[in-house]
């Protein structure tokens, strides 16, 4: 209430108070909308980060498998690992599949995500260079109902 009641008519005081209440309600509504938008944005960023972590884990699994294949002794016709034995296979192609665990962080702790790791060995050029092999490794996994795939390939030549 103003100190001098004669300067402001009674109706004007009510109008000023009402506008202040409307302005306050509008400000609170705006803050609520901002908080809801911020929460949705942070949730989307967290989902993207989780997918990126899983892709990184799958990439590491694929690269580790390629490194393992490159360390095997390969000197045809004497030493040919079973992973590289393409002769007698359908289309001169050897395919091996196995399951590995990728880990994802969830609210209750790490939860393993199963990934199928497929390795394909095939001659790079069967007619001219049958000893050079193209090695392809792919990891296939599902996260939150969506399928993901990570692939890498390299060429393997005989040791000597």
C-alpha positions in Angstrom: 0.0 0.0 0.0 1.5 3.4 -0.9 2.4 5.8 1.8 0.1 8.5 0.5 -3.3 7.0 -0.3 -4.5 10.2 -2.1 -2.0 9.9 -5.0 -3.1 6.5 -6.2 -6.8 5.6 -6.6 -7.9 2.3 -5.2 -8.5 0.7 -8.7 -5.0 1.6 -9.9 -3.4 -0.3 -7.0 -5.3 -3.4 -7.9 -4.2 -3.1 -11.6 -0.5 -2.7 -10.6 -0.7 -5.7 -8.3 -2.4 -7.8 -10.9 0.2 -7.0 -13.5 2.9 -8.0 -11.2 1.2 -11.3 -10.5 0.8 -12.0 -14.3 4.5 -11.0 -14.9 5.6 -13.4 -12.1 3.5 -16.2 -13.4 4.9 -15.6 -16.9 8.4 -15.6 -15.6 7.9 -18.9 -13.7 6.3 -20.5 -16.8 9.3 -19.4 -18.9 11.7 -20.8 -16.4 9.8 -24.1 -16.4 9.9 -24.3 -20.2 13.6 -23.6 -20.1 14.2 -26.3 -17.5 12.2 -28.9 -19.5 14.1 -28.0 -22.7 17.4 -28.3 -20.9 16.5 -31.7 -19.5 15.5 -33.0 -22.9 18.7 -31.7 -24.5 20.9 -33.2 -21.8 19.1 -36.5 -22.2 19.7 -36.5 -25.9 23.4 -35.7 -25.4 23.7 -38.5 -22.9 22.1 -41.0 -25.4 24.6 -39.8 -28.1 27.5 -40.3 -25.7 26.4 -43.8 -24.8 26.1 -44.8 -28.5 29.6 -43.3 -29.1 31.1 -45.3 -26.2 29.6 -48.5 -27.5 30.9 -47.7 -31.0 34.3 -47.2 -29.5 34.2 -50.5 -27.7 33.1 -52.3 -30.9 35.9 -50.5 -32.9 38.4 -51.7 -30.3 37.1 -55.3 -30.5 37.4 -55.2 -34.4 40.9 -53.7 -34.3 42.1 -56.2 -31.7 40.8 -59.1 -33.9 42.7 -57.7 -36.9 45.8 -57.3 -34.8 45.5 -60.9 -33.7 45.1 -62.1 -37.3 48.1 -60.1 -38.4 50.3 -61.8 -35.7 49.5 -65.3 -36.8 52.2 -67.1 -38.7 51.2 -67.3 -42.4 53.6 -69.0 -44.7 51.7 -71.1 -47.3 51.8 -73.9 -48.1 53.7 -74.9 -44.9 51.9 -72.9 -42.2 48.4 -71.8 -42.9 46.2 -71.0 -39.8 42.7 -72.3 -39.8 41.4 -68.7 -40.1 43.2 -68.4 -43.4 42.5 -71.8 -44.9 40.4 -70.7 -47.9 41.1 -73.6 -50.3 38.2 -75.9 -50.5 35.8 -73.4 -49.0 32.7 -72.2 -50.9 33.8 -69.3 -53.2 37.4 -69.6 -51.8 36.1 -67.7 -48.7 36.5 -68.6 -45.1 34.1 -67.0 -42.6 34.3 -67.3 -38.8 31.7 -65.9 -36.4 32.0 -65.7 -32.6 30.3 -63.7 -29.9 32.1 -61.1 -27.7 30.9 -58.9 -24.9 30.9 -55.1 -25.2 30.1 -53.2 -22.1 27.6 -50.4 -21.7 27.1 -48.2 -18.7 23.6 -48.2 -17.3 22.1 -46.8 -14.2 22.6 -50.1 -12.2 26.2 -50.6 -13.4 27.9 -52.0 -16.5 25.7 -54.2 -18.6 27.3 -56.4 -21.2 26.1 -56.0 -24.8 26.7 -59.1 -27.0 28.3 -58.5 -30.3 28.8 -60.9 -33.2 32.4 -60.7 -34.4 32.6 -61.9 -38.0 35.9 -62.6 -39.7 36.1 -63.2 -43.5 39.3 -64.3 -45.2 39.3 -64.4 -49.0 42.0 -64.2 -51.7 42.7 -60.6 -52.8 43.1 -61.8 -56.4 42.5 -65.5 -56.7 43.9 -65.8 -60.3 47.1 -63.8 -60.0 47.9 -63.5 -56.3 46.2 -66.3 -54.4 48.5 -65.9 -51.4 47.4 -62.3 -50.6 44.4 -62.4 -48.4 41.8 -59.7 -47.7 40.8 -59.9 -44.1 37.5 -58.3 -43.1 36.3 -58.1 -39.6 32.9 -56.7 -38.5 31.1 -56.4 -35.2 27.3 -56.5 -35.2 25.4 -55.5 -32.0 22.1 -54.1 -30.8 21.7 -51.3 -28.3 18.3 -50.1 -27.1 16.5 -51.8 -30.0 18.7 -50.4 -32.8 21.3 -52.4 -34.8 24.9 -51.1 -35.1 27.8 -52.4 -37.3 31.5 -51.6 -37.2 33.8 -52.9 -39.9 37.5 -52.8 -40.8 39.6 -54.6 -43.3 43.3 -55.3 -44.1 45.5 -57.2 -46.5 47.6 -60.2 -45.3 50.6 -61.3 -47.2 52.7 -64.4 -46.4 55.5 -64.0 -43.9 58.1 -65.4 -46.3 
